[in-house]
Amino acid sequence: MSKILVTGGLGYIGSHTVVELVQAGYEPLVIDNLSESDIEVKDRIEEIVGKQILFEQVEMCNIDELEALFKKYDIRAVIHFAAFLLVNESVKNPLKYYHNNLLSTTNLLSVMLDHQVHAVVFSSSCTVYGNPDELPVTENAFIKPAVSPYGNTKKIGEDILKDTALATDLKVISLRYFNPIGAHESALIGEFQDGEPHHLVPYITETAFGIRKELKVFGDDYNTPDGSCVRDYIHVVDVAKAHISAVKRLLEKDTESFEVFNLGMGVGVSVLEMIHAFKEATGIEIAYTIAPRREGDVEAVYADTTKANTILGWKTEKSLKDAMGDAWRWENALRGEN
C-alpha cells in the first residue's frame, strides 16, 4: 500500500491525525526529528490504533535525509505539520523560525516533485489573517502583514506552495487552523509543552492541577466584550479529521492547484470565557490575574467555516465542554493520576 507521509507526526496535531488516518484505512508513514516531541508518542498512537506504525527519524532541513526517505518508500501524498510554532519564541528568535519552517518546506517540495508526488496538505494558521477587518473571517479575507515571525512563516509557506502549484503539477490544500485544544478521549495523546505552557488550555489545566499558582490573562483592555482576547477554539480530533477529508479530496477529486480552508468552531470565545468553560466542564475554579498584553497577540479572530463544511464535507463534532474535559483527563494522565 502506498503511504501517506506525515511530517511532524509525533507532535500534537500530527499524532491525532495519524490515529485518524489509520482508522480511516490509510497507511501513514510518520517522520519527526524529535526536537519538540518524544518517541514515546509513537507507542501511545500504537496503543490507540492497535497496530504498529511506520516511523523514521528525519531532519527535514537536511534534504539528503528526505531524498533517502522518498527512495525507500512509495509515498502517495503528504501532510506537512513539521514546524516550530510558538508565537512569543518566534518574536525573540525569528531566524530559528525562518530557517526551520521555510527550509523544511522547500526541501520537502523539491523532493516530492523529483519523485512525482503531487498531493500535499499544509498545516497553516489563522495567524495569516493578522488583526482581521471583519469577523467571522472567511478564506477571502485580506492577508495582512503577520504580527509574529511564526505567523509570517505560515504566510510565506502558503506563498511557496501556491507559487509551486501554479508552476508544476502540485496540488495543495492549506488548512488554516484557529486554536486546536483538547486531547484524544483515551488520554494517551494530547498537548505537551516542556516547561511553562505557551498555550492557554495547558496553562489552565496545569493551574487546576496545582502546578501553576495562577493563570495569567494577557490584557483586559482589548476591544472585546470582556476586554480579553477572543479566539476560535476547536477540538484537536476535529482538526485531525479535517486532514482525512483533505487527503481524500486531493486523491479522489479533480481539485484546483491551491485551495484554502478555515478550520474552527466558528464561534469567538474570550480568555475569561475559557476559564469559566473549564469550570463548567470540571467543577474546578481557576485562580487568575491580569497581566500586560503579550507581544504578537491578535485582539480577536474566529472563523467562517462554510467553505470547509460544504466543499470538504467536514464539520466539527465535539463541543468546547468535550475539549475541556478531554484536556483535563490528559493533564491527569500526564501527572499519573489515572
C-alpha positions in Angstrom: 0.0 0.0 0.0 1.3 3.5 -0.8 1.9 5.6 2.2 0.6 9.0 3.4 3.7 10.8 4.7 3.0 12.8 7.9 5.8 15.2 8.8 6.0 16.2 12.4 3.7 13.2 13.0 4.6 12.8 16.7 3.5 16.4 17.5 0.2 17.5 19.0 -2.0 17.7 15.9 0.2 15.3 13.9 -0.3 12.4 16.4 -4.0 12.8 16.4 -4.1 12.9 12.6 -2.0 9.7 12.4 -4.7 8.0 14.6 -7.5 9.2 12.3 -5.5 8.1 9.1 -5.2 4.6 10.5 -8.8 4.4 11.5 -9.8 5.7 8.0 -7.9 2.8 6.3 -4.8 4.7 5.2 -1.2 3.7 6.0 0.7 6.6 7.5 4.5 7.0 7.3 5.4 9.2 10.2 8.6 11.3 10.3 9.8 13.6 13.1 13.2 15.0 14.1 12.1 14.6 17.8 13.3 18.1 18.7 9.8 19.1 20.0 8.3 15.6 20.6 9.0 12.3 22.2 9.4 8.8 20.6 7.0 7.6 23.4 4.2 9.2 21.4 4.6 6.5 18.8 3.9 3.8 21.4 0.9 5.7 22.5 -0.5 6.0 19.0 0.0 2.3 18.5 -1.8 1.5 21.7 -4.8 3.5 20.4 -4.9 2.0 16.9 -3.9 -1.5 18.0 -1.1 -1.9 15.4 2.4 -0.7 14.7 3.0 2.4 12.6 5.9 3.2 10.3 8.3 5.8 11.8 11.6 7.3 10.7 13.6 10.0 12.5 14.3 12.6 9.8 15.7 16.1 9.8 13.8 17.9 7.1 16.3 20.7 6.9 18.7 18.1 5.5 17.5 17.4 2.0 19.6 14.2 1.7 17.6 12.6 4.6 14.3 13.4 2.8 15.7 12.1 -0.5 16.6 8.8 1.1 13.1 8.6 2.6 11.4 9.1 -0.7 13.7 6.5 -2.3 12.8 3.9 0.4 9.0 4.3 0.4 6.2 4.5 -2.0 4.6 7.8 -1.0 1.2 8.9 -2.4 0.5 12.1 -0.5 2.0 14.3 2.2 0.5 16.0 5.3 3.0 18.6 6.3 2.9 19.6 10.0 6.6 19.9 10.9 7.4 23.4 12.1 8.3 25.4 15.2 5.0 27.0 16.4 5.4 29.3 19.4 4.5 32.9 18.7 6.4 34.5 21.6 9.5 32.5 20.9 9.4 33.4 17.2 9.4 37.1 18.2 12.5 36.6 20.3 14.3 34.3 17.9 13.0 34.9 14.3 15.9 33.3 12.5 15.2 30.0 14.2 11.7 30.1 12.8 12.5 31.3 9.3 15.3 28.8 8.9 13.4 25.7 10.1 9.9 26.3 8.9 10.8 27.5 5.4 13.8 25.4 4.6 12.0 22.2 5.7 9.1 23.2 3.3 11.2 24.0 0.3 13.2 20.8 0.8 10.1 18.8 1.0 8.5 20.2 -2.1 11.8 19.7 -4.1 12.0 16.0 -3.2 8.2 15.5 -3.7 8.4 16.8 -7.2 11.5 14.8 -8.0 9.6 11.7 -7.0 6.3 12.6 -8.7 4.4 13.1 -5.5 1.9 15.8 -6.3 -0.5 16.0 -3.3 0.2 17.9 -0.1 -2.0 19.1 2.8 -0.3 22.1 4.6 -0.7 22.9 8.3 -1.4 26.6 8.2 -2.8 29.0 10.7 -5.3 31.8 11.2 -2.3 33.9 12.1 -2.1 34.7 8.4 -5.2 37.0 8.9 -3.5 39.2 11.5 -6.0 41.5 13.1 -8.9 41.0 10.7 -11.2 43.8 9.5 -14.3 41.7 9.6 -15.5 38.8 11.8 -16.0 35.9 11.2 -13.1 35.5 8.9 -13.6 34.0 5.5 -10.8 32.5 3.3 -11.2 35.5 1.1 -10.2 37.9 3.9 -7.2 40.2 3.1 -3.9 38.7 4.2 -2.3 41.3 6.4 1.3 41.6 7.5 1.9 39.0 10.1 2.2 40.1 13.7 4.9 37.5 14.5 7.6 35.7 12.7 5.8 32.4 13.3 2.7 33.8 11.5 4.9 35.1 8.7 6.4 31.6 8.2 2.9 30.3 7.6 2.1 33.1 5.2 5.3 32.6 3.3 4.8 28.9 3.4 1.5 29.3 1.7 3.1 31.6 -0.9 5.8 29.0 -1.6 3.2 26.3 -2.0 0.9 28.4 -4.2 3.7 29.5 -6.5 5.0 25.9 -6.8 1.5 24.6 -7.5 1.0 27.2 -10.3 4.3 26.2 -11.9 4.0 22.4 -11.6 1.5 19.6 -11.2 1.5 20.0 -7.4 -2.0 20.1 -5.8 -2.2 21.8 -2.4 -4.8 22.1 0.3 -3.9 24.6 3.0 -5.8 24.2 6.3 -5.8 27.3 8.4 -6.3 26.2 12.0 -7.8 28.5 14.5 -7.0 27.3 18.1 -6.8 23.5 18.5 -7.3 22.3 22.1 -8.2 19.2 24.0 -6.8 15.7 23.7 -7.7 12.2 22.5 -10.5 10.7 24.6 -8.2 7.9 25.6 -5.9 10.4 27.4 -3.0 8.7 25.7 -2.0 11.6 23.5 -2.5 15.3 23.9 -0.8 18.7 24.0 2.5 18.7 25.9 4.8 21.6 26.4 8.1 21.4 28.3 8.4 24.0 31.0 5.9 26.8 31.3 3.0 26.4 28.8 2.8 28.7 25.8 -0.9 28.0 25.0 -4.0 28.8 27.1 -5.5 25.4 27.8 -2.4 23.6 29.1 -1.9 26.6 31.3 -5.5 26.3 32.6 -5.1 22.6 33.3 -1.7 23.0 35.0 -3.1 25.7 37.2 -6.1 23.5 38.0 -3.7 20.6 38.9 -1.7 22.9 41.2 1.5 23.1 39.1 1.0 26.8 38.4 -0.1 29.2 41.2 -2.4 31.1 38.9 -3.2 31.8 35.2 -2.0 35.0 33.6 -4.6 36.7 31.4 -2.6 38.8 28.9 -4.6 42.0 28.7 -8.1 43.0 29.8 -8.3 46.2 27.7 -8.9 44.9 24.2 -11.9 46.0 22.3 -13.8 42.8 23.1 -16.9 42.1 25.3 -14.9 41.4 28.4 -11.5 43.0 27.4 -9.6 39.7 27.0 -8.5 38.3 23.6 -11.0 36.3 21.6 -10.2 33.1 19.7 -11.9 30.3 18.0 -11.2 27.1 19.9 -11.6 23.7 18.2 -11.1 20.2 19.4 -7.9 18.7 18.1 -9.7 15.5 17.0 -12.0 17.6 14.8 -8.9 19.2 13.3 -7.3 15.8 12.7 -10.4 14.6 10.9 -10.3 17.5 8.5 -7.0 16.3 7.3 -8.6 13.0 6.3 -11.2 14.9 4.3 -8.4 16.9 2.7 -6.3 13.9 1.7 -9.3 12.2 0.3 -10.2 15.2 -1.8 -6.7 15.5 -3.2 -6.5 11.9 -4.1 -10.0 11.4 -5.5 -11.2 14.7 -6.9 -10.0 17.0 -9.7 -9.2 19.9 -7.5 -7.7 23.3 -8.2 -4.0 23.6 -7.8 -4.2 25.5 -4.5 -7.2 25.5 -2.1 -7.5 27.0 1.4 -10.0 26.1 4.1 -10.6 27.5 7.6 -10.8 25.0 10.5 -12.6 26.3 13.6 -15.8 26.1 15.6 -17.0 29.3 14.1 -17.5 30.9 17.5 -15.4 33.5 19.3 -14.6 32.7 22.9 -12.6 35.1 25.2 -9.8 34.0 27.6 -12.1 34.8 30.5 -14.9 32.8 29.0 -12.5 29.9 28.6 -11.8 30.0 32.3 -15.5 29.8 33.0 -15.9 27.0 30.4 -13.3 24.9 32.2 -15.2 25.3 35.5 -18.4 24.2 33.8 -16.7 21.1 32.4 -14.8 20.1 35.5 -16.2 22.0 38.5 -12.8 23.5 39.2 -12.3 27.2 39.6 -9.1 28.7 38.3 -7.1 31.4 40.0 -6.0 34.1 37.6 -4.5 37.6 37.4 -4.5 40.2 34.7 -1.0 40.7 33.1 0.1 43.2 30.4 -0.6 42.5 26.8 1.7 40.0 25.1 3.7 41.0 22.1 2.4 39.3 18.9 -1.1 38.6 20.1 -4.1 39.4 17.9 -7.2 41.0 19.5 -9.9 38.8 18.1 -10.2 36.2 15.4 -12.8 33.5 14.7 -13.7 31.5 11.6 -16.3 31.3 9.0 -16.2 27.6 8.2 -18.8 27.5 5.4 -16.3 26.5 2.8 -14.9 23.6 4.7 -18.4 22.5 5.6 -19.6 22.5 2.0 -16.6 21.6 -0.1 -14.7 19.3 2.2 -17.8 17.9 3.8 -16.3 18.4 7.2 -18.0 19.7 10.3 -16.9 19.9 14.0 -18.4 17.1 16.1 -17.0 18.0 19.6 -18.0 20.8 21.9 -16.0 23.2 24.0 -17.1 21.2 27.0 -15.7 18.0 25.4 -12.4 19.7 24.7 -12.0 21.0 28.3 -13.0 17.6 29.7 -10.5 15.7 27.5 -7.8 18.3 28.2 -8.3 17.7 32.0 -8.2 13.9 31.6 -5.0 14.3 29.6 -3.4 16.5 32.3 -4.3 14.0 35.0 -2.8 11.2 32.9 0.4 13.1 32.4 0.7 13.5 36.1 0.0 9.8 36.8 -3.4 10.4 38.4 -5.3 8.0 36.2 
